[in-house]
């Protein structure tokens, strides 16, 4: 029978799927085709790029547009083309533009005969123009209730201050997070170069964060008694690391966190292994909470690693690096990291009634036809317990959350 960690998105164990799928030659061919399509090609991976150097280079390029050197060069090119089309020299074209300036077409003494129309002398109660009456009504309303920026017009309670905005010249990176089991694209985020790695780590949602690894088969009522006091998600691991360019960025913010990279570093410290693979002697560690994305050097398209829950490993890829665009990107800092894509999970129904949403998942169940097997509350209770509430048969029961698959 399969263990609680051996089932995937569709609710079937890996052992069942492997035994069933690999008997079909078409399935074998489909797997080979998938594996071929998902191989990392060298042409899809960029060279090693420093995020900070990229930011500096882009700022210099933008500055050339701001100081006018780019506009001046474009204007000179336009003037040269216009002069050649009109058969004039540059000096003649400049003189012609100066003489035909619209500002010089106005009379030198202006328009003394015209004066500003004073509506206050025109508007009266007997006026036949409805627009003048509306103008007077609006003017009286504004005098009694002056509009003050930052406050509601209805009440006197001030509007909340605008959140901090993204500073100009910020770097924006796109990050793809893959599912730990089927390795398919699961989530995508947009992060800022000035943000810490921990901010991305706190926004990654994993099915293991919602799976409570405690057997409640002896007393399922005890779970209902404590469900309201459980955090959401109930099983977030305090320990995690990003592995990027031979460096383990560990999350050590919590006192009960464990350095997950320590066993790997000890394994890599053996001289015999270092002689066989020189790369392992280059492994280093750093603190995730003290590192920003600007401090990284990345290969776009290259698979890196995010690990938590001891053995839950997500591949991650940085797919894009660009400058912040005010007209496209949200301006508020609180909107980052921003979730730009989330895989739509397949809905799972109760195995018995095929209608209700499951509340329990059983493993090594003598009464079920598969492991794991999902049950709604009513089907689970009536099928596995007697009228006196005694457990029938041998099985393990765990609470099921829609996100825990």
C-alpha positions, 0 to 999 in steps of 0.5 A: 500500500502507498504511504501518505506522501505517495499520492499526486494531484488526481488522488491516485498513488504513484504505485497504482499509476506506475503499475497501470500506465507502464503496461500500455505502450502508448503511455510509454511513448507519451512519457518518452515524448514528455521527457524529450520535450521537457529537457533543458536546452542550452539555447534556452538558458542565458549566460550568468547575469548579475541582477545589480549590474543589469540594473546599473546598465539599464539606469544608464541607458534610461538616463541617456533618454532623460538628459536629452542626448537621445532626443537631440540626436533624433531631432538632428536626424529628422532635420537633416531628412526634412532639409534634404526633402525640401532642398534646403540647407540646415541653416535655411531650415532653422531660419524657416522654422523660426519665422513660422513659429506659431507664437510669432503669428500672434499680434504684438499687442495681444488682444486688448478687445477681449476680456474674460466672461464673468459668469457671476454677472450673467447668472441670475434666478430669472436666467433662461439658461439651465446651464447657468443655474447648474453652474450657480448651484454647483458653486454654492455646494463647493463653497459650503463643502470644500473638497479637501484632498485625502478626505471623503466627501461624505464623512470627515474620516480621513482616507487611508494614506496611499501605500508606498510606491515602487521606487523608480529604476527597480528591477522586476523578475519573473519566477516560475515554481514547479509542482514537487511531484509531477514537475509541472508549472504550478505558480508564477510570481513577479518579484522586485530586485530589492525584496528579500528571498524570504518574501518569495518563500512566504508566498509559495503555496505547497500542498504539504503545507495543508496536509496534517500528518497525524492519524485521526482514525482512532478518534476523528472527533478530536480533529473537529475539536481542535480544527478552529485553533489550527493555523492556516495553513496548518503545516508550514515548515519553519525550515527551508532553503533556496539552492542557487548557483552552489549557494544554500540560502537557508531560512533561519528566522524561526527558533525551531528551524533546522539547517536543511543544507547541513547534511548536504554540506557534510556529505560534500565536505568528504575529500574523496567526493570533492576529487570526483566532482570539483563542484561540490567543494564550491558549496556555500551557505547564506541567510535567506532573510539577509539576501535580496534578489539584486545580490544574486547572479542568475541564469534565466531559464536554468532550474534552481531548487526550493526545498522545505518539509525536509524532502519536498523539493520544488524546481524554480526558474527565473524566466524574465528580468526587466526594468519596472514599467509604470504603465504596466506594473502595479505601482504599490510595494504591497502588491509584490511578490505578485502571483501572476499564475496559479495552476487550476487543480482538479476537483476531487469528489468522495469515492463513495457518493461521487458528489460531496467534497472529501473531508478525509483521506485514508491510507492502507484501508482494508475496506477501500479499493485504493490507497489513498481513498477520499471520503466525505464526512458522512460516508467516512463515518458510516463506512468506517465506524459502528453505531457505537463509534468503534473503528472497523478494520485497519486504516489510517485517516488524515484530514483532507484539504482541497489544497493538499493534493 
